[in-house]
Amino acid sequence: MTTVAAAVARRPNRAAVVACLIVAVASLAVPTALAFDAWAWLVWGREVLHLELDTTGGPSWKPLPVLITTPLALLGGLAPVAWLVATRTLGLLAVVLTYRLATRLAGLATGVLAAGVLAVVGLLLGPDGGPRFLRLVAEGHSAPAEAALALWAIESHLDHRERRTLVLLTGLSLLRPEAWPFLGFYALWACRRRPGDRPLVVGLLVAVPVLWFGADWWGSGSPLHGARDAQVIDDPVGERLLDALDHVAKVVVVPLWVGVGAALLSARHRGEQTLLVLGAAAFAWMAIVVTMSVGLRYAALSRFLLPAAAVLCVLGGVGLVRLLAATRPGLLRIGAVAGLVLLSVPFAGPRIAGFGALVDGVSDRAVVDADLADLVDAVGRDALTACGRVVADPADLPQARLAWHLRVPMHDVDGEATTGPHVAVVGPGGPMERRLLGTGASVERLAGNEHWTAYAVDCPAAVSS
């Protein structure tokens, strides 16, 4: 390892985390909206705090986010902000770790920093045809944290910090079931290497199923409720396979795929087991995602592939730099760099162009989210819950957002039109508003703004509140 790479590898994680935290706090100056899943985890965290967990509404259950949002619930209305800071810190840490790991593994006297830069660019342009990584970070999703935990676990293992690696893999396993085999294999290896850590290993291995299935059992009455909820794809098997493979192909841009191949070939030639194992782990993760989609009807979303994508970015950065280093200095190397740039343009160009749409989309969602909060303030919690039933259309974001504001379980906020007394929160001019106004029911407008209108439907108690 070069002096530069060794210096990068020795940087204290504490300093990196503090720097990411500062940037995450500063990023709050830019208006954004939390993702649907994040609102759901905040609702569940508050319910756990009050020992009344109900997971029958919202996304499928994940333990780690709720382990975090439960103490955050003590902050009351500041909990969403605290969650956003925490997830953005981990998302930014994923970027730092991508750079740090690529520079550490490049193993070159020159170009080591370029490996890190290329890896980071690949991460920012993934994990699909649009630069979704940054949107996931902006909206407080857990996927960037998954990448951070995976990369940090790799770095910890390389630093011979087996206990920390086990804890990080456990955290990853509480976010993604795809991580379970990796935790299991590492736990077996750690037990053989450090027999004194067996009680810790057993405790961590037991905690994973207890928190996945036991907590969901408590919240829904069935340990498999979340697993069934995640089975959302009804397409034929062939279509599911093609869709999953398409997502796999797009996790990194084509030039980085070339770099991945070069890194693995050079690693085999040099006998570098670390790179070969990382490549095998990344492909194994993607194979699990594909298999779960084809066999169990789970969605093979690009964000599910993000831990593997981050590792591939590291390998791609290392491989591209090694390819360029293998050319002779001078015109040949300049030509190789120019060729790499030209190869990158048609693949990276559309993703770079997508940054504008990403910024606009995040800004638009922030406005819609703020208008929903304003509507809740204008109508009041008592009026919105006066008849016990709330309907939100569209069902995605407002369902979880309203459940948070109204302090009710998510299944109490319906996502479909219903009959009987209720309050409807709908988009002006949308299909549900047209149905409401055409049903012949007693419909009273309570309040409205540009993006949302609240109606009392056969609910005089809401009007009088």
C-alpha positions in Angstrom: 0.0 0.0 0.0 1.3 3.4 -0.9 2.0 6.1 1.6 -0.9 8.2 0.4 -3.3 5.2 0.5 -2.1 4.2 4.0 -2.7 7.7 5.3 -6.2 7.7 3.9 -6.9 4.3 5.4 -5.7 5.6 8.9 -8.0 8.6 9.0 -10.1 8.2 12.1 -13.7 7.3 11.5 -14.8 9.8 14.2 -13.5 12.7 12.2 -15.3 11.5 9.1 -18.6 11.0 11.0 -18.3 14.5 12.5 -17.6 16.1 9.1 -20.6 14.3 7.6 -22.8 15.3 10.5 -21.9 19.0 10.0 -22.7 18.8 6.3 -25.9 17.0 7.1 -27.1 19.7 9.5 -26.1 22.4 7.0 -28.1 20.6 4.2 -31.3 21.3 6.2 -31.3 24.8 4.8 -32.5 23.3 1.5 -36.2 22.4 1.7 -36.9 18.7 1.2 -39.6 16.1 2.1 -39.1 12.9 3.9 -39.9 9.7 1.9 -43.0 7.7 2.7 -41.0 4.9 4.4 -39.3 7.4 6.7 -42.6 8.8 7.9 -43.8 5.3 8.6 -40.7 4.5 10.7 -41.3 7.7 12.7 -44.9 6.7 13.3 -43.8 3.2 14.4 -41.0 4.6 16.6 -43.5 6.7 18.5 -45.9 3.7 18.8 -43.1 1.5 20.2 -42.3 4.3 22.8 -45.9 4.1 24.0 -46.0 0.2 23.7 -48.7 0.3 21.1 -47.0 -0.8 17.9 -49.3 -1.3 14.8 -47.5 -2.4 11.6 -50.7 -3.3 9.7 -50.4 -0.1 7.6 -47.4 1.4 5.7 -44.4 -0.4 4.2 -43.0 -3.8 5.2 -41.4 -3.9 8.6 -37.7 -3.1 9.1 -36.2 -3.2 12.6 -33.2 -0.9 12.5 -35.0 2.3 11.5 -37.5 1.8 14.3 -34.7 1.2 16.8 -33.5 4.7 15.9 -36.9 6.4 15.6 -38.1 5.1 19.0 -35.7 7.3 21.1 -36.1 10.1 18.5 -39.8 10.1 19.4 -38.8 11.7 22.7 -38.0 14.8 20.6 -41.6 15.2 19.6 -42.0 17.4 16.6 -38.2 17.5 16.1 -38.0 13.8 15.4 -38.4 14.1 11.6 -35.5 16.6 11.5 -33.3 14.4 13.7 -34.1 11.4 11.5 -33.1 13.4 8.4 -29.8 14.5 10.0 -29.0 10.9 11.0 -29.8 9.3 7.6 -28.0 12.1 5.7 -25.0 11.7 7.9 -24.8 8.0 7.0 -25.4 8.7 3.3 -22.5 11.2 3.2 -20.4 8.7 5.2 -21.1 6.2 2.4 -19.5 8.6 0.0 -16.5 9.1 2.2 -16.1 5.3 2.7 -16.4 4.7 -1.0 -13.5 7.1 -1.7 -11.5 5.8 1.2 -11.8 2.1 0.4 -11.0 2.7 -3.3 -7.9 4.6 -2.5 -6.9 1.9 0.0 -7.3 -1.0 -2.4 -5.9 0.6 -5.6 -2.3 -0.4 -4.6 -0.6 2.1 -7.0 2.2 4.6 -6.6 0.3 7.0 -8.8 -3.4 7.4 -9.5 -4.5 6.2 -6.1 -6.6 9.3 -5.5 -8.2 9.0 -9.0 -9.5 5.6 -8.0 -11.4 7.2 -5.1 -12.8 10.0 -7.3 -14.0 7.6 -10.0 -15.6 5.4 -7.3 -17.4 8.3 -5.8 -18.6 9.6 -9.2 -20.0 6.1 -9.9 -21.8 6.1 -6.6 -23.4 9.5 -7.2 -24.5 8.5 -10.6 -26.3 5.3 -9.4 -27.8 2.9 -8.6 -30.0 3.2 -11.7 -30.5 5.2 -14.9 -31.1 8.3 -12.8 -28.8 9.7 -10.0 -31.1 8.1 -7.4 -28.5 7.9 -4.6 -28.7 11.6 -4.0 -32.4 11.6 -3.9 -32.4 8.8 -1.4 -30.0 10.8 0.8 -32.1 14.0 0.4 -35.4 12.3 1.4 -34.0 10.4 4.4 -34.3 6.9 3.1 -32.4 4.0 4.6 -30.7 2.7 1.4 -27.6 5.0 1.6 -27.2 3.9 5.2 -27.1 0.3 4.0 -24.2 1.2 1.7 -22.4 3.0 4.5 -22.8 0.0 6.8 -21.6 -2.5 4.2 -18.5 -0.4 3.3 -17.7 0.3 7.0 -18.0 -3.4 7.7 -15.5 -4.1 4.9 -13.1 -1.4 6.2 -13.4 -2.7 9.8 -12.6 -6.2 8.7 -9.5 -5.0 6.8 -8.5 -3.2 10.0 -8.9 -6.5 12.0 -11.8 -5.1 14.0 -13.9 -8.2 14.0 -16.3 -7.2 16.7 -17.1 -3.9 15.1 -17.5 -5.8 11.8 -20.0 -8.1 13.4 -22.0 -5.2 14.8 -22.0 -3.4 11.5 -23.2 -6.5 9.6 -25.9 -7.0 12.2 -27.0 -3.4 11.6 -27.1 -4.1 7.9 -29.0 -7.3 8.5 -31.6 -5.3 10.4 -32.1 -3.3 7.3 -31.9 -5.8 4.5 -32.6 -9.6 4.6 -30.1 -10.0 1.8 -27.4 -9.4 4.4 -28.4 -12.4 6.5 -26.2 -14.9 4.7 -23.2 -12.6 5.0 -23.7 -12.1 8.7 -24.1 -15.9 9.1 -20.9 -16.7 7.3 -18.9 -14.0 9.0 -20.2 -15.1 12.4 -19.0 -18.6 11.8 -15.6 -17.4 10.7 -15.4 -15.1 13.8 -16.4 -17.9 16.2 -13.5 -20.0 14.9 -11.0 -17.2 15.0 -12.1 -15.7 18.3 -13.8 -18.3 20.5 -14.1 -15.8 23.3 -16.6 -13.7 21.2 -19.1 -16.6 20.8 -21.5 -15.1 23.4 -21.5 -11.8 21.4 -22.0 -13.7 18.1 -24.9 -15.8 19.5 -26.6 -12.7 20.9 -26.3 -10.8 17.6 -27.6 -13.8 15.6 -30.6 -14.2 17.9 -31.4 -10.5 17.8 -31.9 -10.5 14.0 -34.9 -12.9 13.8 -36.3 -11.6 17.1 -36.4 -8.0 15.9 -37.5 -8.9 12.3 -40.3 -11.4 13.1 -41.0 -10.9 16.8 -41.5 -7.2 16.5 -43.7 -7.6 13.5 -45.7 -10.3 15.3 -46.3 -7.8 18.1 -47.4 -5.1 15.7 -49.5 -7.1 13.3 -50.4 -10.4 15.0 -48.3 -12.4 12.4 -44.5 -12.8 12.3 -44.7 -13.0 8.5 -46.9 -10.0 8.0 -44.0 -7.8 6.6 -42.8 -10.7 4.4 -46.2 -11.0 2.8 -46.6 -7.3 2.4 -43.3 -7.2 0.5 -44.6 -9.6 -2.1 -45.9 -6.9 -4.5 -44.8 -8.2 -7.9 -47.4 -10.2 -9.8 -45.8 -10.2 -13.3 -44.9 -13.6 -14.8 -41.6 -15.2 -13.8 -39.9 -14.3 -17.0 -40.8 -10.7 -16.8 -39.7 -10.5 -13.1 -36.3 -12.0 -14.1 -35.7 -9.6 -17.0 -36.7 -6.6 -14.8 -34.4 -7.7 -12.0 -31.5 -8.2 -14.4 -32.1 -4.8 -16.0 -31.8 -3.2 -12.5 -28.6 -5.2 -11.9 -27.1 -4.0 -15.2 -27.8 -0.4 -14.3 -26.3 -0.3 -10.8 -23.1 1.3 -12.2 -22.3 3.0 -15.5 -20.8 0.9 -18.3 -17.2 2.3 -17.9 -17.2 1.2 -14.3 -18.3 -2.3 -15.3 -15.2 -2.3 -17.4 -13.2 -1.3 -14.4 -14.8 -4.0 -12.3 -13.7 -6.6 -14.8 -10.2 -5.1 -14.9 -10.0 -5.1 -11.1 -11.0 -8.7 -10.8 -8.6 -9.9 -13.6 -5.7 -8.0 -12.1 -6.6 -9.3 -8.6 -6.6 -12.9 -9.9 -3.2 -12.3 -11.6 -1.7 -10.7 -8.4 -3.4 -13.1 -6.0 -5.3 -10.3 -4.2 -7.9 -12.2 -2.3 -9.5 -9.1 -0.9 -10.7 -7.8 -4.3 -11.8 -11.2 -5.4 -13.9 -11.7 -2.2 -15.4 -8.2 -2.6 -16.4 -9.0 -6.2 -17.9 -12.3 -5.2 -19.8 -10.7 -2.3 -21.2 -8.0 -4.6 -22.4 -10.5 -7.2 -23.8 -12.7 -4.5 -25.8 -9.8 -3.1 -27.3 -9.0 -6.5 -28.0 -12.7 -7.1 -30.0 -12.8 -3.8 -32.0 -9.8 -4.9 -32.8 -11.4 -8.2 -33.7 -14.7 -6.7 -36.0 -13.1 -4.1 -37.7 -11.2 -6.9 -38.2 -14.2 -9.2 -39.0 -16.8 -6.5 -40.8 -14.8 -3.8 -42.3 -11.9 -5.9 -40.3 -9.2 -4.0 -39.5 -6.1 -5.9 -35.9 -5.9 -7.2 -35.7 -2.1 -6.8 -32.4 -0.5 -7.5 -32.1 0.8 -4.0 -32.1 -2.8 -2.8 -28.9 -3.2 -4.8 -27.1 -0.2 -3.3 -24.7 -2.0 -1.0 -23.5 -4.1 -3.9 -23.4 -1.1 -6.2 -21.1 0.7 -3.7 -18.7 -2.2 -3.7 -18.8 -2.3 -7.5 -18.0 1.4 -7.6 -14.9 0.7 -5.5 -13.8 -2.1 -7.7 -14.6 -0.1 -10.8 -12.5 2.8 -9.6 -9.6 0.5 -8.8 -9.8 -1.3 -12.1 -10.0 1.8 -14.3 -6.9 3.3 -12.6 -5.0 0.1 -13.0 -6.0 -0.1 -16.7 -4.7 3.4 -17.3 -1.5 2.8 -15.2 -0.8 -0.2 -17.4 -0.4 2.0 -20.5 2.9 3.7 -21.2 3.3 7.3 -20.0 2.9 9.9 -22.7 0.7 9.9 -25.7 -0.6 6.4 -25.2 -1.8 7.1 -21.7 -3.3 10.4 -22.8 -5.1 8.6 -25.5 -6.4 6.0 -23.0 -7.7 8.7 -20.8 -9.4 10.4 -23.7 -10.9 7.1 -24.8 -12.3 6.5 -21.3 -13.9 9.9 -21.3 -15.5 9.3 -24.7 -16.7 5.9 -23.6 -18.3 7.5 -20.5 -20.2 10.3 -22.2 -23.1 8.3 -23.7 -23.6 6.4 -20.5 -22.9 9.0 -17.8 -24.3 11.9 -19.7 -28.0 11.0 -19.3 -27.5 10.4 -15.6 -25.7 13.7 -15.1 -28.5 15.4 -17.0 -30.9 13.8 -14.5 -29.6 15.9 -11.7 -31.8 18.8 -12.8 -34.9 16.7 -12.7 -33.8 15.3 -9.3 -33.5 18.8 -7.8 -36.8 19.8 -9.2 -38.5 16.7 -8.0 -37.1 17.1 -4.4 -38.2 20.8 -4.4 -41.7 20.0 -5.6 -42.2 17.3 -3.0 -41.0 19.7 -0.3 -43.7 22.2 -1.4 -46.4 19.5 -1.5 -45.3 18.2 1.9 -45.3 21.7 3.5 -48.8 22.4 2.1 -50.0 19.2 3.7 -48.6 20.3 7.1 -50.2 23.7 6.6 -53.6 22.0 5.9 -53.4 20.0 9.0 -52.7 23.1 11.0 -55.5 25.0 9.4 -58.1 22.2 9.9 -56.9 21.0 13.3 -56.3 17.4 14.6 -59.7 17.3 16.3 -61.6 18.1 13.2 -59.7 15.7 11.0 -60.3 12.8 13.4 -63.8 13.9 14.4 -65.4 10.9 12.7 -62.6 8.5 13.3 -61.8 7.8 9.7 -59.5 9.8 7.4 -59.0 9.2 3.7 -55.9 10.4 1.8 -55.5 10.6 -1.9 -53.0 9.9 -3.3 -52.3 7.4 -0.6 -48.5 7.3 -0.5 -47.0 10.3 1.2 -50.0 11.8 2.9 -51.0 8.5 4.5 -47.9 8.2 6.7 -47.5 12.0 7.0 -51.1 12.4 8.3 -50.7 9.4 10.6 -47.7 11.2 12.2 -49.5 14.5 12.6 -52.8 13.0 13.8 -51.0 10.5 16.1 -53.0 7.5 14.8 -51.9 4.2 13.3 -51.3 4.3 9.6 -54.1 1.9 8.8 -56.5 4.5 10.3 -55.7 6.7 7.3 -57.3 5.0 4.3 -55.8 5.2 0.8 -59.0 4.4 -1.1 -62.4 6.0 -1.4 -64.8 4.8 1.3 -68.4 5.3 2.4 -69.8 6.5 5.7 -68.7 9.5 7.8 -65.1 10.5 7.3 -62.8 13.3 6.5 -61.0 13.2 3.1 -57.7 14.9 2.3 -57.4 15.0 -1.4 -55.5 16.7 -4.3 -57.7 19.5 -5.8 -59.2 18.4 -9.1 -58.2 14.8 -8.6 -60.3 11.7 -9.2 -61.2 11.3 -5.5 -62.4 14.9 -5.2 -64.6 14.4 -8.3 -66.1 11.3 -6.8 -66.7 13.0 -3.5 -68.5 15.9 -5.1 -70.6 13.6 -7.3 -71.7 11.1 -4.7 -74.7 13.0 -3.3 -73.3 12.8 0.2 -73.1 15.7 2.5 -69.7 17.2 1.6 -68.4 20.3 3.4 -65.1 21.9 2.5 -63.0 22.5 5.7 -59.9 24.1 4.3 -57.6 24.0 1.3 -54.5 25.3 -0.4 -52.7 24.8 -3.8 -52.0 21.0 -3.3 -54.6 19.8 -0.7 -58.2 20.2 0.2 -59.9 18.7 3.3 -63.6 17.7 3.1 -66.0 16.5 5.8 -68.1 13.7 4.3 -71.3 13.1 6.2 -69.4 14.3 9.2 -71.0 17.3 10.9 -68.8 16.8 13.9 -65.8 17.9 11.8 -67.5 21.0 10.6 -68.4 22.1 14.1 -64.9 21.3 15.6 
